[in-house]
Each structure stands twice: as structure tokens, then as C-alpha cells.
């Protein structure tokens, strides 16, 4: 018994000694490299990253990830480097143990520039190829594909053998191919096989890789590359058409969203409402106020902010619309020129009022997490915010159509706009319907503002950018017809996006305007003119 | 002002009363006590307070008011207090000329601080020449101009665009080989890009490696252009975007870049019109590492800057109010004017114009800027990276101060021209024909 006790004591003592030695006196390549982080010079930091990777220290991955997230801090006075964990604790980068004593006064982040970030991504990629989480392995493989760093080849091959996840395996194979294509010492046969892998990937990045092939490559490799470039390009050309169509759809949905409220106030009621854009702006500012409240009081609800903003924006813009109708527009029915001038004045008043309350600068409206980023669909990249706006526009359009068709209010609205006297004669209070219709159009503009705040500036000038386009869409589609507005918006959006790659954004816009002018000459009532006795005002 | 009140009294209609009220409001702000007006020096402020440019120019109006307040605390100039006369040209270019005329001939201001866009400056030039007054112009611009009555305290192209491109071509900037020059379609981006194109070609960049793209004001659908940039950037050479995209269009542009996943490590964007104020409307996390080139950043650590920010935030009663490059240019211009008036011992236009070249005033980044004979100043150039908090982190700066060059050395027409208002008394002296009067 006694002997065992002695032995344990000796073991504990020895372990303690070992730990003490490891903690203090041991200065290997890793510790030497760390010194480079304490000089606040980009060149030294660059060398320090290389040094840390070369040292093979188990701390390397943690340290580099901290550097990437700007959690690596240094003290120039004490010549020490610290890792700040995600919870805010401070670790000594040399040992990985919590830092002893109070943090140094001159603690500052190790700074990065783009060159360093590139090197860092490549280094982390090579280090995390074997990480347990498949998502991290995938992004590691992708960053190796981008860096084409030949020193990562053994790590990639090792990871490839152990990999079980099909997606990660494919990414690793591509990363391996990319390294081989760019390396100087691979055999031509290997290179040609690698080119085939890249060719099948067939996207923008593989094209970049193929076009960057070193000029001194053997002729058979060059030929394979040229062949691959042609294949990739023809594949991309098809996808580019799909992409233009998608972009057009997206632009069209934005136009439709901005114009749909106007289709009610201008299209159905015949009021030339120059303040329509400002209703959109009010909706966007409502979103800002809602998000601001949520940020300060209930940060957890941020992803739902748009759900709160939508009804509020409808109410705010709708109420302002009803107010405008009751106080100004109702005295001006049938006098388009005066209506135009009065609503233009109102638009200036609203803009300056917002400027006075919120200030002239842009306000930050954040995208909820489900509206940020993008995903790949075949060869095109679909951004979430654009996709949701298209879906949202569709919902608003269908809801509005249903409202006009199946509700009592909708019926009365149609009755009043088609024949005011007769509607009044059967007992519809036309003045009330006028106010509600204008409020509905304005409220929908407010909803549009919520959506547009996700892709555009939230500034007092927001509405100005959409008013011309909205009138264009409504006039082109045919005044008084919601379906016309839909077809008009999508036609203009898609035409614009197919013109843009050839003509440039400025010329495309001019071309569309000229086209509409000519079209209106030919068909003054737009694509879908209402027949019969509609809209006499 | 009295005249308006009288005419309103004769015709007591609504419009008359409105303009009378507006007139009274102006009188109230301009001349608090008419008796004191005799002993003040009037300073005109010609910045848009409404319309599209209000977003940028309102800050500069506040800056001039702040500087006047500070100067008056120190006892004013030549023993007289300074007094601001603020007018609102409402982002309307012809109105700029009208308001300038009003400031000079009716309000009798001794100097004017104002304008933002080049077109507004061009529109007031004839007025300043005709009525012989002084304009301090505080915004970076396309160059190709030097006028006797105008002092340019913002950057000329060689103080912003060219150093930024030099940085990107360097190893630290990523050794960029392929260039996208993207801008809003008006005079500043077009001229700057013309200069940059000539400069890049002189550095051996091939025509095929330069893509030039213009968009309308307030452009908001960037999908096609961003994907074109991505396509252009995938030719196997390091690519960068040089952006002269104007104010409002930047937010959707950067949002689209972020959403399409273009990171600064792949294709960095260096902007010449994006400052701290523009970033206020943006979630900056996806923009980490994109660049801007300016002569001043709020984040620059310098005692003069720290003191300025402290006083400015106290003056505006907003502890979060940002500062930016055109503000610093306004501050430098204002201090130079004060020194020149003190040197000339008068506010007489001709004597102050003669006194200004050679005047030195500290900039807010620790240097001493000097007014040159071509009416431009010397400035340091910084390249900053966007940080997560909406400020910039300086990653590169020029070794010393760069003298502003009115006529660029890279365009065939203007490389022979020289501006010198001290010896040559000419804004466009042709060194080849030895004549004053431009390129031909």
C-alpha cells in the first residue's frame, strides 16, 4: 500500500514538473512565430502566419481562427499575444491557458489587410480539412481550391482518403485537381485528368482557374485546357440567359411592388398621385423605427422585425393617404393638373418632414438572417432577399386581386370607379369609398416600402427613385387594370435586364423609355386598355 | 428684407405672408441684432439643406457654423466677430448661382464656403469672377480647373485616385492586374476614370484588362453589374474595382456585393465617394476589407483629431456624430482664410487672394497643409479598410504630403498646362506655347 502511495506521489510530482517546463522554458518555432504578431506590421504578421503554420503546433488552428475573427490581441509593451475566446475570456496564445493577472493596458487587435486575409484563409483551409464538422470541411476544401497552395496537397490527399461525405469529397477532389493543374511538377497525364475534373465543375471559378494556366504548360495540357474553357463557356452562356431572366423577374417584381399601389390610386381612381413615392418611403421608415425599437428592447426578435413592420407600414402609409385624400385631393377630383401640382407639393412636404425628424442621412435597415446571402441553383446564384421579394410581390398581387374581386369593399370600389352616379344612386357612399381606395393604394405603397428597405437606401429620397418607374409601368400596362400592371412590370424588368449586358445600365434605361414613348403613341391606353365606359374622370 | 415685409403688408394675401414669414425667419437667423451687424465680418455658407444633396451638404453647413463659433470664442478675426449667412440652394444647380449672387451683392459676405457637386461649382464660377469674391471648395473633385477666385481644399485626382491605384498595384494591395472602373454617369467619375485609364495604360495595363461601367444616379438594381464584375474577375488575374459610384447608389451596390458573396479577399473595391456618413446606412459586416481612399479618416489617432471630434460632438450635441473628409477640408480652408485675413489685415478680396498662397494650416492628421500657387493644397493620402463598426482602419498612407495638381499629367490636353496665380497669374498656362489660355 505504502509503495503504491509513494509511486503516485512521484508521478504527480513528475507531471507537475513537466507541465511547468512546458509552460515556461520551452521556446519552439511556434513561440518564435508569435513574436511577429506584436509589432503591428503587416509584413511581420504575414511571416508570423507562415511560422505558426510551419510549426505544426496544436494551437495553430485556434490561433489562426481567432486572427480571422479579429479576436487575436497583442500587447506591444509586454510582447505577448492573447486569444480572446468567443465568450470574452482571455487566453495566453503561447500556452492556451487563461491569461494570468490583469490584461495589459495597451491590448490591441492584430490588424489584417486583404493580402493577409487571403493567406489566412488558405492556412486555415489546410488546417481544418480534417475537422469533425462536415460544413467546416467543405469550406476548408473550397478555400484550398481558391488558394491552390501546393503545400496543402498532402493534407488534401490524406483528407480525401478519410472523407465519407459525398459533397465534401467532391470539393476535395476539385481542390486536389486545382493544385495539380497549377503545380509545376505534376505529369501532363495527371494534369489532363485534373483539367477534366475542373471542366465538369463548369462555373465561373473553374473558368478563372483554366484561364490562369501557366504559359509554360506542355502543348497537350494547353489543348485540354482550351477545350475545357470552350466547354465551360458554352455552359455558362446558357446559364447567363437563365440568369438574365431571373434578374429581369426580380427587377420586374420590384417595379410591380412599387407600382401596384399606384395602379389603385392612379389606375383605378385616376388621381395623378406624385406623392406615391413618399408613401413607399414612409413604409421604409416605419421598418427602420420598428427595427430600431427591436434592437434596443427585444434583440431576440430581430428576425421577425419585418412581420411587425408590414401591418404597421400599411397602417401608417394608409392613414397618411386617407388624410391627404380627405384634406386635399377630394377638392380636386376631375382637375388633373391641380392634383398633380398639389400632390407634388405634398411629396416635397413629406420629404422635408422626414428629413427634419430623422435627419438627411441614410438609416440602416438590416436584413434578417433569412434574407441575407445566396444559394447556388445550377449555374446561377440566387440571393435570398431578391427571391423573397419576388414571392412577397406575388402574394401582395394575389391578395389585392382577391380583395377587389371577392369583398364588399372591392365590389363598391369597382362600382364607384366604373360609374360614380349609378353607384351613388344605389346607396354607396362614394366619398367614403374614395377615401378608402386612396388609403388602400397608399397602404400598399407602404408595404412596398418595407420590402424595398431591404434592397435600397432608406433616405428621404427613397420614393423619388421609384415614382417615374411606377408611372411608366402603370401607363404601359394600361390604366385601370391590375393584370396590365403585372405584365407591364415584368416586361419592362426582363427587357431591361436583357438589354443591360449589351448596352450598359444608362443606355438600357434610355432605350426602355424610348420604347414606351413609341408604344404609347401607338396604343395610348397601354397594353390592356379597359373597354367600355370606365374611368371618365 | 424690409422690402419683403412692406410689400406683404400692402398685399395681405397668403403667399405674401408666407414669404414674409420666411423672410423674417432668415432675418432672425442671419442678423440677431442689427446694431452689431456693423462690426461683424460676414461669411457665406452655400450648401444644399434640402433636395438630394442635403444628405452630404448639411454636415458641411454645420461645420462652417462650428468653426465660426470656435473662432468667435477666440475673439473673432481682426477684432471683429464672424457672422454666418446661411442660404439653401436646394440641390438645384442654377439656384446655386442665384444664391451666390445674393450672398455676395446683397448680404455683402467677404468669403463663401460652399458647393459639393462639380456642376454646382461650375454654375457659381461666373458669379464669383464677375463680383470678385472668394469661394472655398471642400470636396474631392476631378481636377482640370484652377480659378483665381476659388480655393480647392479637397483632393485633386493625384491626391486620391492615383495613390489608391498605386496601393492596389503594390504587393500589400494584392498586386492587382485587372481593373473595373465603375462610376455614376456624370462629370467627376467620367473625368477621373479617363485619367485613371490613361495612368493604368502608362503602367502597362492592357486595354482588355480594364472594364469601364457607368450607371445612372440612384441606381438600385446592381444584379447584372455585380455579376459582370464577378465574370470579369474570373480571368485568372487579381482584379479590383475602383468605384466612383456616387452617394445614394452605394448602399444597394455594397448590399449586392455582400449577397453575391464577393469578398474583399477575392475582388477588393476601393471607393472615392464612400465615407463614414455613407456607411451609416449600411450593415458593414459583409464589407469587411473593402477600401476607401481619402485624406482624412475619423479613426486616425492624432491629438488634433481627437480634440476636433470632441468639440464637434459637443457642438452638435450628438455624441455619435461622425466626421469625414470634406469636413476636414472645410476646417483647413476656414483656418487658411482666417490666417490670410490676419496676414493681409483686411478682408478685401484682392488682398486676401494675394495673401493665401503660402499660408499653412494644420490638418487633423498631424501634418501642416500649405496653400499652393495653383490654389490647391498639400494633403496626406490614406487608404482605409471598412471595419465592422462603420469606421475605417488605415492600411496604407503616403510618406509625406502630396501637393494637389490642378492639371493632370496623364491626359494629352492637360499635361502641358500649369496653374500659378503668384508668378504667372494664370490658371491654365501652356508650357509649350508659353501662353495663358488652355490647351489649344
Interface residues (C-beta under 8 A of the other chain):
Chain A: X42 X70 X111 X112 X113 X114 X115 X117 X118 X121 X146 X204 X205 X207 X208 X209 X210 X211 X212 X213 X243 X244 X247 X250 X251 X254 X352 X355 X360 X361 X362 X363 X364 X366 X367 X372 X373 X374 X381 X383 X384 X385 X386 X455 X456 X457 X458 X459 X460 X461 X464 X465 X497 X500 X501 X504 X505 X506 X509
Chain B: X50 X52 X54 X55 X58 X171 X172 X173 X174 X185 X213 X214 X215 X216 X218 X219 X220 X221 X223 X224 X225 X227 X228 X230 X231 X233 X234 X235 X236 X237 X248 X251 X252 X255 X256 X258 X259 X260 X261 X264 X265 X266 X268 X277 X278 X280 X281 X282 X283 X286 X289 X385 X388 X393 X395
